[in-house]
Amino acid sequence: MAIQEALEVDNTKDTPSFGSEDLEKIHRAGTEAGLLGIYNFQGEVHATDRSNDKGVMGAGYYRLDENKLPGGCCQLGRGEEGNSSNRAELGAACLALEDVKRKQDRKPVILLSDSACFLSSSQKWIGEGKSPSMWGNPDADIMGDIVQLLRERIEQDLLTIFIKIKAHRGDPLNELADRWADEGRQNENIRWSLPTNRPIFSWNDNGTTHSSPMNPRSKKE
């Protein structure tokens, strides 16, 4: 009966198992997060991810917790200005940092992301002697919130670690964050929706309409 239900389900993604059976623990220990010792980390662990489909962006996170299987998500605004995977990744990281702030337990935090682009865009804000500017950053509304949350943690001497992990390798943390991000696209909570007032260009590609501010792709079209 369970097999039949699985075959008939509309969702193309299964729900990752996160049980306490010995085989499940062995599986988690052999994943990338497990080999990095993430499951033994004495602090908060959040996995983040984004979902971008049919012009709608979703962001989600999953928080590793011994007692619960929690997470959170939202839909991202400004989709009419074009879809950006990096924007959704930034939104997911910001949601996770906001969740950490609400808990107020003063623990070190690990944020797992499968996006190298997100980590690269955040790198310029790390380290002494740097003076980056939000001017010209298309996602300054989200990045500004992230920088403020990180600054508050630094002022409290709280450690925050960003780690890149591979996507779609069966890691339960990454897969559960992915499911939360998918739910975010359907979520009525829409964040970071103020328009930038930049000119928006539209074009048709094989029957599909695209819209975007001026960027390398819109220039080609």
C-alpha positions as CSV (number, residue, x, y, z in Angstrom):
1,M,0.0,0.0,0.0
2,A,2.8,2.4,0.9
3,I,4.6,1.7,-2.4
4,Q,1.3,2.3,-4.4
5,E,0.8,5.7,-2.6
6,A,4.4,6.6,-3.4
7,L,3.9,5.9,-7.0
8,E,0.7,7.9,-7.2
9,V,1.9,11.0,-5.4
10,D,2.0,14.1,-7.6
11,N,5.1,15.6,-6.0
12,T,8.3,14.5,-7.9
13,K,10.4,14.9,-4.8
14,D,10.2,12.5,-1.9
15,T,10.4,13.5,1.7
16,P,13.8,12.9,3.2
17,S,13.9,10.6,6.1
18,F,15.4,11.9,9.4
19,G,14.7,9.1,11.8
20,S,16.6,7.6,14.7
21,E,17.1,4.1,13.4
22,D,20.7,2.8,13.3
23,L,20.8,2.6,9.4
24,E,19.6,6.2,9.2
25,K,22.3,7.4,11.5
26,I,24.9,5.5,9.5
27,H,23.6,7.1,6.3
28,R,23.8,10.6,7.8
29,A,27.3,9.9,9.1
30,G,28.4,9.1,5.5
31,T,27.0,12.2,3.9
32,E,29.1,15.3,3.3
33,A,27.6,17.0,6.3
34,G,28.2,13.9,8.4
35,L,31.9,13.6,7.3
36,L,32.4,17.2,8.2
37,G,31.2,16.5,11.7
38,I,28.1,18.8,11.4
39,Y,25.8,16.5,13.3
40,N,28.2,16.7,16.3
41,F,28.6,20.4,16.2
42,Q,27.9,22.1,19.6
43,G,25.8,24.9,18.3
44,E,23.0,25.7,15.8
45,V,23.0,24.2,12.4
46,H,20.9,25.7,9.6
47,A,20.7,24.5,6.0
48,T,19.4,27.0,3.4
49,D,18.2,26.7,-0.2
50,R,16.3,28.5,-2.9
51,S,13.6,27.5,-5.4
52,N,13.1,29.4,-8.6
53,D,10.4,28.3,-11.0
54,K,7.9,29.9,-13.5
55,G,8.9,33.4,-12.4
56,V,8.4,32.8,-8.7
57,M,11.3,32.7,-6.2
58,G,11.1,30.9,-2.9
59,A,13.6,30.8,0.0
60,G,13.7,28.3,2.8
61,Y,15.8,26.9,5.7
62,Y,15.9,23.8,7.8
63,R,17.1,23.9,11.4
64,L,18.7,20.8,12.9
65,D,17.1,20.2,16.3
66,E,17.1,17.2,18.6
67,N,13.5,17.6,19.6
68,K,11.8,19.0,16.4
69,L,12.1,19.1,12.7
70,P,11.6,22.8,12.1
71,G,12.1,25.2,9.2
72,G,10.8,28.3,7.6
73,C,10.3,29.9,4.3
74,C,9.0,32.8,2.3
75,Q,8.3,34.0,-1.2
76,L,10.6,36.7,-2.6
77,G,9.3,39.8,-4.2
78,R,10.5,41.7,-7.2
79,G,10.0,38.7,-9.5
80,E,8.8,41.1,-12.2
81,E,12.4,42.5,-12.3
82,G,13.7,39.0,-13.3
83,N,14.5,35.8,-11.4
84,S,17.8,35.5,-9.6
85,S,18.9,32.3,-7.9
86,N,21.5,34.2,-5.9
87,R,18.7,36.6,-4.6
88,A,16.7,33.6,-3.4
89,E,19.9,32.1,-1.8
90,L,20.5,35.4,0.0
91,G,16.9,35.4,1.2
92,A,17.2,31.9,2.6
93,A,20.4,32.8,4.5
94,C,18.7,35.9,6.0
95,L,15.7,33.9,7.1
96,A,18.0,31.5,8.9
97,L,19.9,34.3,10.6
98,E,16.7,35.8,11.7
99,D,15.6,32.5,13.2
100,V,18.9,32.3,15.1
101,K,18.4,35.8,16.5
102,R,14.9,34.9,17.7
103,K,16.2,32.0,19.7
104,Q,18.7,34.1,21.6
105,D,20.6,31.2,22.9
106,R,24.1,32.7,22.2
107,K,25.5,29.6,20.5
108,P,27.9,29.4,17.5
109,V,26.1,28.9,14.2
110,I,26.8,26.9,11.0
111,L,24.9,27.8,7.8
112,L,25.1,25.2,5.1
113,S,24.5,26.3,1.5
114,D,24.9,24.5,-1.8
115,S,25.4,27.9,-3.7
116,A,29.0,28.9,-4.4
117,C,27.6,32.1,-6.0
118,F,26.0,33.1,-2.7
119,L,29.2,32.5,-0.7
120,S,31.2,34.5,-3.3
121,S,28.9,37.4,-3.1
122,S,29.1,37.4,0.7
123,Q,32.9,37.1,0.8
124,K,33.5,40.8,0.0
125,W,32.0,41.8,3.4
126,I,34.3,39.5,5.4
127,G,37.6,40.6,6.8
128,E,39.3,43.8,8.1
129,G,40.3,46.7,5.9
130,K,37.5,46.1,3.3
131,S,35.0,48.9,2.4
132,P,32.4,47.5,0.0
133,S,29.4,49.4,-0.9
134,M,25.8,48.4,-1.4
135,W,25.6,50.8,-4.3
136,G,24.9,48.9,-7.5
137,N,24.2,45.7,-5.7
138,P,20.9,44.4,-7.2
139,D,20.1,42.6,-3.9
140,A,21.2,45.3,-1.5
141,D,17.9,45.1,0.3
142,I,18.6,41.5,1.5
143,M,22.4,41.8,1.8
144,G,21.9,44.8,4.0
145,D,19.8,42.8,6.4
146,I,22.4,40.0,6.4
147,V,25.3,42.3,7.1
148,Q,23.3,43.9,10.0
149,L,22.5,40.4,11.5
150,L,26.1,39.3,11.2
151,R,27.3,42.6,12.7
152,E,25.1,42.1,15.7
153,R,26.5,38.6,16.2
154,I,30.1,39.8,15.9
155,E,29.4,42.5,18.6
156,Q,28.2,39.7,20.9
157,D,31.3,37.6,20.1
158,L,29.2,34.9,18.5
159,L,30.7,32.7,15.8
160,T,29.0,32.3,12.4
161,I,30.4,29.8,9.9
162,F,29.3,29.5,6.3
163,I,30.0,26.1,4.6
164,K,29.5,25.1,1.0
165,I,28.1,21.6,0.5
166,K,27.1,19.8,-2.8
167,A,23.5,19.8,-3.9
168,H,21.4,16.8,-4.7
169,R,23.7,14.2,-3.1
170,G,21.0,12.8,-0.7
171,D,22.1,14.9,2.3
172,P,19.0,15.2,4.5
173,L,19.9,18.7,5.7
174,N,20.2,20.0,2.1
175,E,17.2,18.1,0.9
176,L,14.9,19.3,3.7
177,A,16.0,22.9,3.1
178,D,15.1,22.3,-0.6
179,R,11.6,21.2,0.4
180,W,11.1,24.3,2.5
181,A,12.3,26.5,-0.4
182,D,9.7,24.9,-2.7
183,E,7.0,25.6,-0.1
184,G,8.3,29.2,0.0
185,R,7.2,29.8,-3.7
186,Q,3.6,29.1,-2.5
187,N,3.9,31.1,0.7
188,E,1.7,34.2,1.2
189,N,4.5,35.8,3.2
190,I,6.3,37.9,0.5
191,R,9.6,39.5,1.6
192,W,11.9,42.1,0.1
193,S,9.4,43.3,-2.5
194,L,10.1,47.0,-2.8
195,P,10.9,47.8,-6.5
196,T,14.3,49.2,-7.5
197,N,12.6,51.5,-10.2
198,R,15.1,50.3,-12.7
199,P,13.9,50.0,-16.3
200,I,12.6,46.5,-17.0
201,F,13.1,44.9,-20.5
202,S,11.0,42.0,-21.8
203,W,11.6,39.6,-24.6
204,N,10.2,36.4,-26.0
205,D,12.3,33.2,-26.3
206,N,10.7,30.2,-28.0
207,G,7.3,31.2,-26.7
208,T,8.5,32.0,-23.2
209,T,8.4,35.7,-22.0
210,H,11.3,36.9,-19.9
211,S,11.8,40.2,-18.1
212,S,14.9,41.6,-16.5
213,P,16.7,44.9,-15.7
214,M,19.7,45.7,-17.9
215,N,22.2,42.9,-17.6
216,P,24.4,40.9,-20.0
217,R,21.6,38.6,-21.0
218,S,19.0,41.3,-21.7
219,K,21.7,43.2,-23.8
220,K,22.1,40.1,-26.0
221,E,18.3,39.8,-26.5
